Amino acid sequence: MAQVTRSRPRPRVSLLATDGRPHPLQATLVAVTLVLGALAFVTAMFHNLHLVSSWAGLVGILTGAYGQYISVTTRERFPLIIGMGASAIGFFLGMAHGGLFGGVVG
């Protein structure tokens, strides 16, 4: 019997299952979600920065949710969840400290 060869080369090291193709939109959404999550989380620790933390958290949650919707691999989904969690914490603490429009409207 002849050996069956694979037409697709396997990656040497695979962390968290990848399909071997680039996904630039998903990678951009991962980076944006992580940056916004870090910004929202850090600024939520300061009471007077509630506008920054609440808006960064809200946008981070939305970009992370869209990234989850179009993600293809686990390698993309894992950091999206981390970024969305940090964004949610920043968003909720920002809302508790004054909200999206605290003092500006109303």
TAPE-V541405 format. One record per run of one state. SS is the DSSP state (A for helix, B for strand, O for the rest). FROM is the first residue (numbers start at 0). TO is the last residue. Records with the same first field share a line. If there is no record, write none. Layout:
SS->FROM-TO + FROM-TO
This chain:
O->0-22 + 43-45 + 70-72 + 97-105
A->23-42 + 46-69 + 73-96
